Amino acid sequence: MALYDCLKPVMTKSYKGGKHWAATRWAGFTRVSTQPYASATHGGRQVQNLVNKIGRNAYKKFDDITVMPIGSTIAKPSFTVGKDGQAHLGPLFIMEKMTRGFNADTANWRYAAILPGGNTMGVTKATNSAAVAFCHECHVAGEDNDYMLLIPDEYRVK
C-alpha cells in the first residue's frame, strides 16, 4: 500500500490528459480494494479499484451485484515493479455504466484506457474504440454480476 500511496500523486498528474472525464477525477473515488493486487486481466499489473459515488454502494455488494446504476464508474490505476525494483506506471483502466441503448454489445459499459503521460489508448464508441474492445471480451466472464470482474476476496474493503 505504501508504494501505491507514493505513486498516486504521480499517477494523478500522469493521466490528466486522457479523453475521458474520469482521467481527472478518479483519485477522488472511493477505494474498494484494501491494497493493490496483481490482476491477470490487466496484464498482470498491480491495480487498485476505485468507484465513484454513484456506484460505490452497489459495487461493495461484490458477489451480490446484479446491475450497476447508470453512471457508475470504476477506475483502476495500474503499475508494475521491474526487476530493478523501480515502479513503472501502467494504464488507467476505466469502466462507466452508460444509459440503456449506449452499446448493447458491451451491456452499455463504456471502457477506456489512459496511458501514462495522458495519451488515450481508447474509449468505447469514441477515440480508437477498437483498442479497448478486449475489455468487454474479458468482462463477459462476469455476466452474472453485470459484467464486473470482482476483486479477490482477500483484497475487498469490508
Buried (B, 14 or more C-beta within 10 A) or exposed (E): EEEBEEBBEBBBEBBEBBBBEBBBBBBEBBBBBBEBBEBEBBEEBBBBBBBBEBBBEBBBEBEEBEEBEBEBBBBBBBBBEEEEEEBEBBBBBBBBBBEEEBBEEBBBBBBBBBBBEBBBBBBBEEBEBEBBEEBBEBBEEBEEBBBBBBBEEEBBBE
